[in-house]
Amino acid sequence: GRLEFVGGGWCMSDEAAAHYGPAIEQLALGRRFLRREFGACGTPRVAWQIDPFGHSRQLAAIFAQMGYDGLFVGRVDHQDKATREQLQEMELLWRASGSLPPPAADLFTGILPNVYNPPSGFCWDQLCSDPPVVDEDSEENNVDSIISAFLQIAASQAESYRTNHIIMTMGSDFHYENANLWFKNMDKLIAHVNARQANGSRVHVLYSTPSCYLWELHRANLSWSLKTDDFFPYADGPHQFWTGYFTSRPAFKRYERLSNNFLQICSQLEALAGPVAWEGPYGPGNSSVLREAVAVAQHHDAVTGTEKQHVADDYARQLAAGWESCQLLVANALASLSGSKENFIFCNALNISVCPLTEAAGRFTVILYNPLGRRVSWPIRLPVNGASYAVTDPQGQPVPSEVSPGQLPRPPARPAVWELLFQASAPPLGFSTFTVSRLSRGGPRAHPARTPVLSQPREIQNEHLRVLFDPLTGHLKEIQNLDKSISLPVFQNFYWYNASVGNDDSPQASGAYIFRPNSSEPIPVSSSKRVSTHLVKVGGGDGVPGARGVPRVLSPQPCLLQNALVQEIHQNFSSWCSQVVRLHAGQPYVELEWTVGPIPVADGWGKEIISRFETTLQTDSRFYTDSNGRQILERRRDYRPTWNLSQTEPVAGNYYPVNSRIFIKDKKFQLTVLTDRSQGGSSIFDGSLELMVHRRLLHDDNRGVGEPLVELGADRQGLVVRGRHLLLLDTVESAADQHRLLAQELFMAPYVVLAPGGGPSYRHGQPSLRQFSALRRELPPNVHLLTLTPWDAGTLLLRLEHQFERGESVNGSQPVTVNLLNLFSAFTITSVQEMSLGADLPLSAISRLVWTPAIGPAQPRPVPKLDPSRVTLQPMEIRTFLATVRYKVPEA
């Protein structure tokens, strides 16, 4: 047959803003569907990423580990493509990991000649205007001219490719509504081109498929040039860098990230509780609604922010429906595991400090579920209206808590202006239940007015860090790592780039896809050099009777409260841009919680907002960004590893996707910033680092959206976005030990479920559990539980990964061995089969084409026999298992 599935994911995913976790899941979901519907012959062998705007190293590694023989891409930078055409390097071998032994992550990659379009003059859809092939006996007969033009194009294309086989894509966006037009003309083209062979033509045309073409390339038995970097950033012209979409629609980018976080929690609880999660006291639970919504949100016009507003709204609506189905499932599972049928409340608006239960109730319980394989300490912030509260942990012991002024701005007509703060801890893959009781009503009485203090030196400090602010300007000035006795001057400020509307060089405007500032110098958000600031320290323990729950707003003095729960500097840059710089007790990072919007555009200027950090680090034009939240790639300003770059956009041409982190370093020290969503980032001058947090534009960039990126938000005044950057200052040697674990904590964050408390037993006589862990022991710090989800009846899908790269950490980068058989306490594993990364094929059934790189061959290693009691993970390795399990019968 001539029908072949390529790609095979739930969608053709983006490669810049998609995180590797959901990227794997959407591919696995699509492949499983194809296998279920079409059997073994439905399994795709070729990855087909013909429209994404740049291509990532980590996604290439994922395709390789799923068993794909090769990848075809459509869009590469116009300078890169011109160079490759000249050197006949349009087809290459991509070595997509520096940690996995070759050829495990090697992927043959072909760059298509015309993105995904037909050659010029040969577009025969009803949307096209090219002349059809007229081969009747008439004066309109154009066979000779059309065939000659085609042969000329074929000969020209063949000069850029190395074998005597070339590929042409015949179709484009929205084509084949009337397929007959295409096939009628292509049938004629094939017949007339091949007829010329009788006159000595050496061109043969046939209908084919990507894998047939790939097979012929493999049969040519050539060696191929090797690529180890990635295909970012992508530009299709000198002033057309597609680096705006790294940030576009920042609220949706965060919602997608949160939704995957909740999907993992939902899937884990479904696996831990077993079938009772689907049909329990709260109704039918279903994780597939959210799984499919998160999968389609990975699309290259979804998480990218490059869709029309009503389409973005629809993606969000699908995610919201998925949350509802999963919340029923989570309630069923929590009731079963805890033994208590509580009235579980999911406060979805905690991000804007809204939760009716905590604002009104005198007593309630807080259940913190931790999806990570290690114990986590997590700050809880809940909107309340009382003056003071008592919090107890699962053992009934008191937990230090405080009431603090909530963060502004807050939604209109909301009375709660206070937040209850406490530090909660939850065991690995489990939950802890805390009880909260109000001690007194009314806001804290002793709360003095928050007044800006600009004259004294100011600082905040916990046991790990001291953060200093400039007494004159209120800006961040210096960070000190007290554990390592190191210090770094760090200045931080918000700026905006003025979005180009086009100029004499090019009519190109900044838009949803393309970032094009009209100047390389951004404008400070604050019109004054001074930033209005005030200090809030929240902590009990100074021995003052009755002082618990009273925030102290102080002008900072040298003697500081060492045991405060949290210390904050509130900075106000403008009416639409503010930030809280926060130190939590016990945490080795500085949290910067920024709130930006509505971006003002009444002056007629679109604006692209950045947070920029300036340091004294000697960075030699280099900075580092992650690839889909996993591998780290070195970036160099105004440089590309595989061709001589002619830089035409000094800012936009140096922007890269930042999925989870960006850092700069010198020989000794490293400053890392972790993000809570995908953003664009760069280092525009040495020692600096910047992240674009929000953008609002007044013109379309003419790449297919057909509307400007204005995002009006719920009140139609303009979108307000809040997010977090976590700052780490460390030595170069030990930086990865911190940022690897912290990035996973941000990505797989613990989740809060609330209840009034006092619910009946789940089963008659069943004791209620206030703390639960599904693991018998914590996973080692370099091992991450990537996936735990039900598969078929009685089987679970389990993915374990080594989350360090080779050579990145003295201890973290060592191989690590785990015993699967006694890892879980919630069920007993009776048998295990190792699968490919996509989980649709046994690992032993994966047989990929072996390609020879120009530097010499690398032979695939045989799959060793699985011993589930000794599963060893090498750096960056992900291992996938199907486990048959038997659930423990709960004791009555």
Buried (B, 14 or more C-beta within 10 A) or exposed (E): EEEBBBBBBBBBBBBBBBBBBBBBBBBBBBBBBBBEEEEEEBBBBBBBBBBBBBBBBBBBBBBBBBBBBBBBBBBBBBBBBEBBBEEBBBBBBBBBBBBBEBBBBBBBBBBBBBBBBBBEEBBBBEBBEBBBBBBEEEEEEBBEEBBEBBBEBBEEBBEBBBBEBBBBBBBBEEBBEEEEBBEEBBEBBBEBBBEBEEEEEEBEBEEBBBBBBBBBBBEEEEEBBBBBBBBBBBBBEBBBBBBBBBBBBBBBBBBBBBBBBBBBBBBBBBBBBBBBBBEBBBEEBBBEBBBBBBBBBBBBBBBBBBBBBEEBEEBBEBBBEBBEBBBBBBBBBBBBBBBBBBEBBBBBEBEBBBBEBBBEBEEBBBBBBBBBBBBBBBBBBBBBBBBBBBBBBBEEEEBBBBBBBBBEEBEEEBEBBBBBBBBBBBBBBBBBBBBBBBEEEEBBEEBEEBEBBBEBEBBBBBEBBBBBBBBEBBBBBBBBBBEEEBBBBBBBBBBBBBBBBBEEEBEBBBBBBBBBBBEEEBEBBBEEEEBBBBBBBBBBBEEEEEBBBBBBBBEBEEEBBEEBBBBBBBBBBBEBBBBBBBBBBEBBBBBBBBBBBBBBBEEEBBBBBBBBBBBEBEBEEBBBBBBBBBBBBEBBBEBBEBBEBEEBBEBBBBBBBBBBBBBBBBEEBBBBBBBBBBBBBBBBEBBBBBBBBBBBBBBBBBBBBEEBBBBEBEEEEBBBBBBBBBBBBBEEEBBBBBBBBBBBBBBBBBBBBBBBBEBEBBEEEBEBBBBBBBBEBBBBBBBBBBBBBBBEEBBBBBBBBBBBBBEBBEEBBEEBEBEBBEBBBBBBBEEBBBBBBBBBBEBBEBEBBBBBBEEEEBEBEEEEEBEBEEBEBBBBBBBBBBBBBEBEEEEE
